[in-house]
Amino acid sequence: MSPVTILLRVVFGVILAGGLAMWAGIGFPVDLVFVMSVGVMAAVWGDKFILGFMTMMRYVSRGLRG
């Protein structure tokens, strides 16, 4: 696996988690840990984790909207 692929997965995971953290109103220290852990998990587990995280975000947003 190329280093560029790993870096792109980390960046994409951080962006997704940052959006979820801003939407949820999580405080800064917890937000930083959450965002970085999602970025690392996206780099380690790859596309399946990213797709699963996006699916989870979709179902959570649908459930809260009613």
C-alpha positions in Angstrom: 0.0 0.0 0.0 1.4 3.4 -1.0 2.0 6.1 1.6 -0.1 8.5 -0.4 -3.1 6.1 -0.1 -2.6 5.9 3.7 -2.3 9.7 3.9 -5.5 10.2 1.9 -7.4 7.8 4.1 -6.3 9.6 7.2 -7.3 13.0 5.7 -10.7 11.7 4.6 -11.3 10.1 8.0 -10.4 13.3 9.8 -12.7 15.3 7.6 -15.6 12.9 8.2 -15.1 12.8 11.9 -14.6 16.6 12.2 -18.0 17.1 10.5 -19.7 14.7 12.9 -17.9 16.2 15.9 -19.0 19.8 14.9 -22.5 18.6 14.3 -22.7 16.9 17.6 -21.1 19.8 19.5 -18.4 17.8 21.2 -15.9 19.7 23.3 -12.3 20.3 22.1 -10.2 17.7 24.0 -12.7 14.9 23.2 -13.1 16.2 19.7 -9.4 16.0 19.0 -9.1 12.5 20.3 -12.2 11.3 18.4 -11.1 12.9 15.1 -7.5 11.6 15.3 -8.7 8.1 16.3 -11.1 7.9 13.3 -8.3 9.1 11.0 -6.0 6.4 12.3 -8.7 3.7 12.1 -9.4 4.8 8.5 -5.8 4.4 7.6 -5.5 1.0 9.2 -8.7 -0.6 8.2 -9.2 1.2 4.9 -12.2 1.6 2.7 -14.5 -0.7 4.6 -14.1 1.5 7.7 -14.7 4.7 5.8 -17.8 3.3 4.1 -19.1 2.0 7.4 -18.5 5.3 9.1 -20.4 7.1 6.4 -23.3 4.7 6.6 -23.4 5.2 10.4 -23.5 8.9 9.9 -26.4 8.6 7.4 -28.5 6.5 9.8 -27.8 8.7 12.8 -28.8 11.8 10.9 -32.0 10.2 9.6 -32.9 9.0 13.1 -32.5 12.4 14.7 -34.4 14.2 11.9 -37.4 12.0 12.5 
